[in-house]
Amino acid sequence: MDIKILFGRNVRKSRELKGWSQEKLAERSGLHRTYISGIERGVRNPTIEIVREIALALDEHPSSLLEFEEQ
């Protein structure tokens, strides 16, 4: 699986588990809502700094957002 798609799915899952909108995550991470949308769709290629900012906003370790889900 493409790492961008994996990261985006994990971001969306974490955000939705918190009951947050993309707008709320954008505000907490200092990013634009459309950028969050692009990440969640796997069309943006975030830098490691952006991965860190999103992880901090979600109160997650960055590596947890890059893990494959066990099947």
Buried (B, 14 or more C-beta within 10 A) or exposed (E): EEEBEBBBBBBBBBBEEBEBEBEBBBBBBEBEBEBBBBBBEBEBEBEEEBBBBBBBBBEBEBEEBEEEEEE
